[in-house]
């Protein structure tokens, strides 16, 4: 689930909900809905989210993309490296 994946990333890298929302260009409440699993961002925002997580974690864009897509489309809770 995307929310669980994002929570793990945020915790491991000391990212706040407000920071993530600001970098992706959404409201804090929109990010809250993702973290709670109530909504899923559209593809444009998913791409912005991938860019932000890649930058924030220093990990490869390919790996982050794969993990986020698995979390969104296959409801897999990816391990955070």
C-alpha positions in Angstrom: 0.0 0.0 0.0 1.3 3.4 -1.0 0.6 5.0 2.4 2.6 2.4 4.3 5.5 2.7 1.9 5.5 6.5 2.2 5.4 6.4 6.0 8.5 4.1 6.0 10.4 6.5 3.7 9.3 9.5 5.7 10.3 8.0 9.0 13.6 6.7 7.8 14.6 10.0 6.2 13.0 12.4 8.7 10.6 13.8 6.1 7.4 15.5 7.4 4.0 15.3 5.8 4.2 19.1 5.1 7.6 18.8 3.4 6.5 16.0 1.2 3.3 17.9 0.2 5.1 21.1 -0.5 7.7 19.4 -2.7 5.1 17.5 -4.7 2.8 20.6 -5.0 -0.3 19.4 -3.0 -2.0 20.3 0.2 -1.0 18.6 3.5 -4.5 17.1 3.6 -4.0 15.5 0.2 -0.8 13.9 1.5 -2.7 12.8 4.6 -5.2 11.0 2.5 -2.4 9.0 0.7 -0.8 8.1 4.0 -4.2 6.8 5.3 -4.8 4.9 2.1 -8.0 6.8 1.4 -6.8 8.2 -1.9 -4.1 7.6 -4.5 -2.4 10.4 -6.3 -2.8 10.8 -10.1 0.0 9.9 -12.5 1.4 13.4 -12.7 1.6 13.7 -9.0 3.0 10.1 -8.7 5.8 11.2 -11.0 6.5 14.3 -8.8 6.4 12.0 -5.8 9.0 9.6 -7.4 11.3 12.6 -8.2 11.0 13.9 -4.6 11.6 10.5 -2.9 14.5 9.8 -5.2 16.1 13.2 -4.3 15.3 12.8 -0.6 16.7 9.3 -0.2 19.6 9.4 -2.7 18.4 6.2 -4.2 17.9 5.4 -7.9 14.9 6.7 -9.7 14.4 3.2 -11.2 14.2 1.5 -7.8 11.9 4.2 -6.3 9.6 4.0 -9.4 9.4 0.2 -9.1 8.7 0.3 -5.3 6.0 3.0 -5.7 4.3 1.3 -8.6 4.2 -2.0 -6.7 2.8 -0.2 -3.7 0.1 1.5 -5.8 -0.9 -1.1 -8.4 -0.1 -4.4 -6.6 -0.8 -3.3 -3.0 2.6 -4.6 -2.0 4.4 -3.2 1.0 7.9 -2.7 -0.4 10.9 -2.9 1.9 12.6 0.4 2.3 16.4 0.2 1.8 
